């Protein structure tokens, strides 16, 4: 490994705190609003010209997000105000590879004070090296993004099919079926609680997780991995605290934490998974958003004939199969990128 000069972070870039933008003030648009954990929504106005780089300042520290176009960084972030001639994409990878959590200055909520990291030393790459490293690593991210878009299209196709058959009631053979009081003849009307059990997840703090092969789910979705499973997959996860009524599918054995309910594999299928997205769950707590289980159980649940339900399952199973394969591929790409990143930054790989 070569030894190269290092410079203070403040000589490499200038960081600035983001800007407040409550949800109520946001107007429909296509400008990404970036929080400490990622895109938190969209707005019709940008605060910063792209390309840009953002890291988490409060709540979630560090990480790193690259914005190719104009954006609005929230006040829970720090964004690069001045690249000082450095490659923005390289800057993103350099910051992504730094463990900023060791600079946590918050007693309760994790907080990063930019003044505490000004003297942090970073590798001093010349422009040509920066461009080469950015090109190598962005090849992984471009593949990941392409797969993510394909996943979105596949998910949308499955949702549209569900909506066509079970919301608009244009299922195969609907022309020959009478609609009585809004329900096709021969279909059943029930409640969610008469058909499934919402099981409580189990607490697993981030500090107690040991990285492994089992995905960990919270009410915001995938939050990490653990070496032990809690539930055999496939299964469905429903947000209980925080992100009320969010719905996720795990194709693998998994660990749902205590902010969610889960539905076991015997009851989980793609019809139920899609139906849950239409349940219109509401919060039962004004302070911390929460989903009351008895309220969830009371939600109306339409029961199509087994022939229709099986036809739907057989039709969408190949679609979801492609989604799972693309997700697995993306995980492998991320792992390869994250293994390569520090080797490039430490000059262990020639550029």
C-alpha positions as CSV (number, residue, x, y, z in Angstrom):
1,X,0.0,0.0,0.0
2,X,1.3,3.4,-1.0
3,X,1.7,6.2,1.5
4,X,0.1,9.5,0.3
5,X,-0.4,12.9,1.8
6,X,-3.6,13.6,3.7
7,X,-5.4,16.9,4.2
8,X,-8.0,18.2,6.7
9,X,-11.6,17.7,5.6
10,X,-12.1,21.5,5.8
11,X,-9.4,21.9,3.1
12,X,-11.2,19.3,0.9
13,X,-14.8,20.5,1.1
14,X,-17.1,22.9,3.0
15,X,-20.1,21.5,4.7
16,X,-23.2,23.4,5.6
17,X,-26.3,22.5,7.6
18,X,-29.5,21.9,5.6
19,X,-32.8,23.8,5.6
20,X,-36.0,23.4,7.5
21,X,-39.0,22.3,5.4
22,X,-42.0,20.8,7.3
23,X,-44.2,18.4,5.4
24,X,-47.1,20.9,5.6
25,X,-45.0,23.4,3.6
26,X,-44.1,21.1,0.8
27,X,-45.7,21.6,-2.6
28,X,-46.1,19.0,-5.2
29,X,-43.0,18.8,-7.4
30,X,-40.1,16.7,-8.6
31,X,-37.3,18.1,-6.4
32,X,-36.1,15.5,-3.9
33,X,-36.2,16.5,-0.3
34,X,-33.2,14.7,1.3
35,X,-33.3,13.7,5.0
36,X,-30.5,12.0,7.0
37,X,-31.7,8.6,5.9
38,X,-32.5,9.3,2.3
39,X,-35.2,11.0,0.2
40,X,-38.1,12.0,2.4
41,X,-40.4,13.4,-0.2
42,X,-40.5,15.9,-3.0
43,X,-41.1,19.7,-3.4
44,X,-41.5,22.2,-6.2
45,X,-38.5,24.3,-5.2
46,X,-34.8,23.4,-4.9
47,X,-32.4,24.9,-2.3
48,X,-29.2,23.6,-3.8
49,X,-28.0,23.1,-7.4
50,X,-26.9,19.6,-8.3
51,X,-24.8,17.6,-8.4
52,X,-24.6,17.5,-4.6
53,X,-23.6,15.3,-1.7
54,X,-25.4,15.0,1.6
55,X,-24.6,13.2,4.9
56,X,-26.8,12.7,8.0
57,X,-26.4,15.2,10.7
58,X,-29.1,14.3,13.2
59,X,-31.0,11.1,13.9
60,X,-28.8,9.1,11.5
61,X,-25.2,10.2,11.2
62,X,-23.1,10.0,8.1
63,X,-24.0,7.6,5.4
64,X,-23.9,9.7,2.3
65,X,-26.2,10.5,-0.5
66,X,-25.5,11.7,-4.0
67,X,-27.9,14.0,-5.8
68,X,-27.3,14.3,-9.5
69,X,-29.9,17.1,-9.9
70,X,-31.1,20.1,-7.9
71,X,-32.4,19.2,-4.4
72,X,-33.5,20.4,-0.9
73,X,-31.3,19.1,2.0
74,X,-33.3,19.1,5.3
75,X,-31.9,20.5,8.5
76,X,-31.1,17.0,9.7
77,X,-28.3,16.9,7.1
78,X,-25.1,18.5,6.1
79,X,-24.5,19.2,2.5
80,X,-21.4,20.1,0.5
81,X,-21.5,23.8,-0.1
82,X,-18.1,24.0,-1.8
83,X,-16.4,21.1,-3.4
84,X,-13.2,23.2,-3.8
85,X,-12.5,21.7,-7.2
86,X,-13.0,18.1,-6.2
87,X,-15.1,15.5,-8.1
88,X,-18.6,15.5,-6.6
89,X,-19.1,11.8,-7.2
90,X,-15.7,11.0,-5.7
91,X,-16.6,13.2,-2.7
92,X,-19.7,11.1,-2.2
93,X,-17.7,7.9,-2.1
94,X,-15.1,9.4,0.2
95,X,-17.7,10.6,2.7
96,X,-19.6,7.4,2.4
97,X,-16.5,5.5,3.5
98,X,-16.0,7.5,6.7
99,X,-17.5,6.3,10.0
100,X,-18.9,9.6,11.3
101,X,-20.7,7.9,14.2
102,X,-17.6,8.2,16.3
103,X,-18.1,12.0,16.3
104,X,-21.6,11.7,17.8
105,X,-22.1,14.8,20.0
106,X,-25.8,14.1,20.9
107,X,-26.7,12.9,24.4
108,X,-30.0,11.4,23.2
109,X,-30.5,11.8,19.5
110,X,-27.3,11.0,17.5
111,X,-25.9,14.4,16.3
112,X,-22.9,15.3,14.1
113,X,-21.3,18.7,14.7
114,X,-19.5,19.8,11.6
115,X,-17.0,21.8,13.6
116,X,-15.9,18.5,15.2
117,X,-14.9,17.0,11.8
118,X,-13.1,19.9,10.2
119,X,-9.7,18.5,11.1
120,X,-10.5,14.9,10.1
121,X,-7.8,13.9,7.7
122,X,-8.8,12.5,4.3
123,X,-6.8,11.1,1.4
124,X,-5.5,13.7,-1.1
125,X,-6.2,12.2,-4.5
126,X,-5.4,14.2,-7.7
127,X,-8.3,14.9,-10.1
128,X,-7.5,12.1,-12.5
129,X,-7.4,9.6,-9.6
130,X,-10.7,11.0,-8.3
131,X,-12.4,10.6,-11.7
132,X,-11.1,7.0,-12.0
133,X,-12.3,5.9,-8.5
134,X,-15.6,7.6,-9.1
135,X,-16.0,5.7,-12.4
136,X,-15.1,2.3,-10.9
137,X,-17.6,2.7,-8.0
138,X,-20.3,4.4,-9.9
139,X,-20.4,1.4,-12.3
140,X,-21.8,-0.6,-9.3
141,X,-24.3,2.1,-8.4
142,X,-25.5,2.5,-11.9
143,X,-26.3,-1.2,-12.1
144,X,-28.0,-1.0,-8.7
145,X,-30.1,1.9,-9.8
146,X,-31.0,0.2,-13.1
147,X,-32.2,-2.9,-11.1
148,X,-34.1,-0.7,-8.7
149,X,-36.0,0.9,-11.6
150,X,-36.8,-2.6,-13.0
151,X,-38.1,-3.6,-9.5
152,X,-40.3,-0.5,-9.4
153,X,-41.8,-1.4,-12.8
154,X,-42.4,-5.0,-11.7
155,X,-44.0,-4.0,-8.4
156,X,-46.3,-1.6,-10.3
157,X,-47.4,-4.2,-12.7
158,X,-48.4,-6.5,-9.8
159,X,-50.2,-3.7,-8.1
160,X,-52.1,-2.7,-11.3
161,X,-53.2,-6.3,-11.8
162,X,-54.5,-6.5,-8.2
163,X,-56.3,-3.2,-8.6
164,X,-57.9,-4.2,-11.9
165,X,-59.2,-7.6,-10.5
166,X,-60.1,-6.8,-6.9
167,X,-60.7,-3.0,-6.7
168,X,-62.3,-2.3,-10.1
169,X,-63.6,-5.9,-10.1
170,X,-62.6,-6.5,-13.7
171,X,-61.4,-10.1,-12.9
172,X,-61.3,-12.9,-15.5
173,X,-65.0,-13.8,-16.3
174,X,-66.4,-10.7,-14.6
175,X,-68.7,-10.1,-17.5
176,X,-70.8,-13.1,-16.4
177,X,-70.9,-12.3,-12.7
178,X,-73.6,-10.1,-11.1
179,X,-72.5,-7.4,-8.7
180,X,-74.8,-7.3,-5.6
181,X,-74.4,-4.4,-3.2
182,X,-70.9,-3.8,-4.6
183,X,-69.7,-7.3,-4.2
184,X,-69.5,-9.9,-7.0
185,X,-72.0,-12.8,-6.6
186,X,-70.2,-15.8,-4.9
187,X,-67.6,-13.6,-3.2
188,X,-67.4,-13.3,0.6
189,X,-67.3,-10.3,2.8
190,X,-65.3,-10.7,6.0
191,X,-62.8,-8.8,8.3
192,X,-59.1,-9.0,8.4
193,X,-59.2,-10.4,12.0
194,X,-61.3,-13.4,10.9
195,X,-58.6,-14.5,8.5
196,X,-55.2,-13.7,9.8
197,X,-53.3,-13.1,13.1
198,X,-51.1,-10.0,13.5
199,X,-48.2,-11.2,15.6
200,X,-46.0,-8.7,17.6
201,X,-42.4,-8.3,16.5
202,X,-39.6,-8.6,19.1
203,X,-37.3,-5.8,20.2
204,X,-33.8,-5.8,18.7
205,X,-31.8,-2.7,19.2
206,X,-29.3,-1.7,16.6
207,X,-26.4,-2.2,19.1
208,X,-27.6,-5.7,19.8
209,X,-27.7,-6.8,16.2
210,X,-24.9,-9.1,14.9
211,X,-24.6,-8.8,11.2
212,X,-25.8,-11.9,9.5
213,X,-27.9,-13.3,6.7
214,X,-31.4,-12.6,8.1
215,X,-33.1,-9.2,7.3
216,X,-34.4,-7.1,10.1
217,X,-37.6,-5.2,9.5
218,X,-39.0,-2.1,11.2
219,X,-42.0,0.1,10.3
220,X,-39.8,1.8,7.7
221,X,-38.8,-1.5,6.1
222,X,-35.4,-3.2,6.0
223,X,-33.2,-1.8,8.7
224,X,-30.3,-4.2,8.7
225,X,-29.4,-7.8,9.3
226,X,-28.9,-10.2,12.2
227,X,-27.4,-13.6,12.7
228,X,-30.6,-15.1,14.1
229,X,-34.0,-15.4,12.6
230,X,-37.3,-14.8,14.5
231,X,-39.8,-15.8,11.8
232,X,-39.6,-18.3,9.0
233,X,-40.3,-16.7,5.6
234,X,-41.9,-15.8,3.4
235,X,-43.9,-13.5,5.5
236,X,-45.6,-10.1,5.6
237,X,-44.6,-7.2,7.9
238,X,-47.1,-4.4,8.9
239,X,-46.0,-1.1,10.5
240,X,-47.3,-0.8,14.1
241,X,-45.4,2.2,15.5
242,X,-44.1,5.2,13.6
243,X,-44.8,4.4,10.0
244,X,-48.4,3.1,10.6
245,X,-49.8,0.6,8.2
246,X,-46.6,0.3,6.0
247,X,-46.5,-3.1,4.4
248,X,-43.5,-5.2,3.4
249,X,-42.9,-8.7,2.1
250,X,-39.9,-10.8,3.2
251,X,-39.1,-13.7,0.8
252,X,-36.6,-15.0,3.4
253,X,-36.5,-15.9,7.1
254,X,-36.5,-12.6,9.0
255,X,-36.5,-10.7,12.3
256,X,-39.4,-8.2,12.7
257,X,-38.7,-5.7,15.5
258,X,-41.2,-4.4,18.1
259,X,-42.4,-1.5,15.9
260,X,-44.2,-4.0,13.6
261,X,-46.7,-6.8,13.3
262,X,-45.9,-9.8,11.2
263,X,-48.1,-12.4,9.5
264,X,-46.7,-16.0,9.4
265,X,-45.9,-17.8,6.2
266,X,-49.0,-20.0,6.3
267,X,-51.3,-17.0,6.0
268,X,-49.1,-14.9,3.8
269,X,-49.8,-14.8,0.1
270,X,-49.6,-12.1,-2.6
271,X,-53.4,-11.4,-2.5
272,X,-53.2,-10.6,1.2
273,X,-50.0,-8.6,0.6
274,X,-51.7,-6.4,-2.0
275,X,-55.0,-6.2,-0.1
276,X,-53.2,-4.8,3.0
277,X,-52.1,-1.8,0.9
278,X,-55.7,-0.9,0.5
279,X,-56.7,-1.2,4.2
280,X,-56.4,2.5,4.9
281,X,-55.0,2.0,8.4
282,X,-55.1,5.0,10.6
283,X,-53.1,5.9,13.8
284,X,-54.7,5.3,17.2
285,X,-52.2,7.5,19.1
286,X,-51.8,11.3,18.8
287,X,-48.3,11.4,20.3
288,X,-46.5,8.4,18.7
289,X,-48.3,7.1,15.7
290,X,-49.6,3.6,16.4
291,X,-51.8,0.9,14.8
292,X,-54.3,-0.6,17.2
293,X,-54.5,-4.3,16.5
294,X,-58.2,-4.6,17.2
295,X,-58.9,-1.7,14.8
296,X,-56.8,-3.4,12.2
297,X,-58.7,-6.6,12.7
298,X,-62.0,-4.7,12.1
299,X,-61.0,-3.7,8.5
300,X,-63.2,-5.1,5.7
301,X,-61.6,-8.0,3.8
302,X,-63.0,-9.2,0.5
303,X,-62.9,-13.0,-0.1
304,X,-62.8,-13.9,-3.8
305,X,-63.4,-17.5,-4.8
306,X,-60.4,-19.8,-4.6
307,X,-60.2,-20.2,-8.3
308,X,-59.8,-16.4,-8.8
309,X,-57.4,-16.1,-5.9
310,X,-55.2,-19.0,-7.2
311,X,-55.3,-17.5,-10.7
312,X,-54.0,-14.2,-9.3
313,X,-51.2,-16.0,-7.2
314,X,-50.1,-18.0,-10.3
315,X,-50.0,-14.8,-12.4
316,X,-48.0,-12.6,-10.1
317,X,-45.6,-15.3,-8.6
318,X,-43.2,-15.0,-11.6
319,X,-43.3,-11.2,-11.3
320,X,-42.3,-11.3,-7.6
321,X,-39.7,-14.0,-8.3
322,X,-38.0,-11.6,-10.7
323,X,-38.2,-8.9,-8.0
324,X,-36.5,-11.1,-5.4
325,X,-33.7,-12.1,-7.8
326,X,-33.0,-8.4,-8.6
327,X,-33.0,-7.5,-4.9
328,X,-30.5,-10.3,-4.2
329,X,-28.4,-9.2,-7.1
330,X,-28.4,-5.6,-5.7
331,X,-27.3,-6.8,-2.3
332,X,-24.3,-8.6,-3.9
333,X,-23.5,-5.5,-5.9
334,X,-23.6,-3.3,-2.7
335,X,-21.4,-5.8,-0.8
336,X,-18.8,-5.8,-3.6
337,X,-18.8,-2.0,-3.9
338,X,-18.5,-1.6,-0.1
339,X,-15.6,-4.0,0.0
340,X,-13.8,-2.2,-2.8
341,X,-14.4,1.3,-1.6
342,X,-12.0,1.3,1.4
343,X,-9.3,-0.5,-0.6
344,X,-9.5,2.3,-3.3
345,X,-9.4,5.0,-0.7
346,X,-6.4,3.5,1.1
347,X,-4.5,3.0,-2.2
348,X,-4.6,-0.8,-1.8
349,X,-5.9,-1.0,-5.4
350,X,-4.0,0.9,-8.1
351,X,-6.0,3.6,-9.9
